[in-house]
């Protein structure tokens, strides 16, 4: 896949990897394997093909799986070794300051060197329903103070006039997220929606999107405020292995389009030499179906665009079934 990315997208500005390097063998995975897998991915494979990578910690990137104890919980079990490993792996791309931040709990905030964009990668596993450390008698509203840190970083970005991409693993609007964490995060993105260009996640292994609204009792194109782009996976739950390529406005850093590439598992050469090919473009597939149409290559895929698409899904089952398929 990395070889295909280098070949098909040679002019890519940077890559985002939204977590879960480690296989899903769950309780059979130990600290040694996780460490080896993280180092193999970030220090060996990715640098061989990709120039600049912004990584995210996934719920499988620790052992035991899903184990992210907040710092003030009284336990001898720690995932600090995973944060240390990722900090060491990521320093080549995010520098020593970013790596020091990542060493605390897997989150960092760095400026993209070739544009007015700030990348904020945060550990959404602190709000994951399967992170069993969260089930304390008195549940923590902000584990490790990460949301307070996020607000500080967004406030500084707003003051500096920067645009921000938020990167996480588990989508904060997913059913896997604790309602409190999702609610607090929603309040933050509503406050800073003029600064945040978009959020990017993985975790579900499906090709999905989420829309945030300023008024959830009145979900319209005008109240749609923020997009979460949830990328499919090399190991999808159905369908073929895949990656996404985003076309981005170089000034606003808004997403103009994304193209999904797949390798067909039914191909006779799949096991020996997978061939990667374009599967679809979001704008090409849906832009002309909307009213008004969105077909200009320079037009952003706004939250209103995606809201209007969900409206189309409701009214046109054929389009919806194609999307699901």
SULWODA-V165336 format. One line per field, one symbol per residue. ss: DSSP state (A for helix, B for strand, O for the rest). psi: psi as a letter, one per 40 degrees, with the letter a starting at -180 (. if undefined). burial: + if it has 16 or more other C-alpha atoms within 10 Angstrom, else -. Layout:
ss = ???
psi = ???
burial = ???
This chain:
ss = OAAAAAAAOOOOOOBBBOOOOOOOOAAAOOAAAAAAAAAAAAAAAAAAAOOOBBBOOOOOOOOOOOOOOOOOOOOOOOOAAAAAAAAAAAAAAAAAAAAAAAAAAOOBBBBOOOOOBBBBBOOAAAABOOOAAAOOOOOOOOAAAAAAAAAAAAAAAAAAOOBBBBBOOOOOOOOOBOAAAAAAAAAAAAAOOOOBBBBBBOOOOOOBBBBBBOOOOOOOOOOBBBBBBBOOOOOOOOOOOBBBBBBBOOOOOOBBBBBBBBBOOOOOOOOOOOOBBBBBBAAAAAAAAOOOOOOOOOOOOOAAAAAAAAAAAAAOAAAAAAAAO
psi = ddddddddgeehdiihhfigdiifebeehidddddddddddddcddeddhdhhhiihieefihiiehghidehgiehieddddddddddedddeidddddddddfeiihihhefighhhhhigeeeehdegeeefidhihdghefddddddddddddddefiihhhhichheeieehidddddddddddddfdedhdiihibdefihiiihiidheeghiddehdihhhhiaidgidiaiiiiihhhhhedefihdiihhiihheeidedddghhhihdihddddddeeihiigehdehigiddddddddddddegdddddddd.
burial = +--++---------++++++++------+-+-+++-+++--++--+--++-+++++++++++++++++++-------+++-+++++++++--++---++++++-++++++++---++++++++++++++++-++-----+-+++-++-+++-+++-++---++++++++++++--++++-++--++-++--++-+++++++++++++-++++++-----++-+++++++++++------++++++-++---+++++++++++++---------+-+----+-++-++-+----++----++++++++++--++-----+------
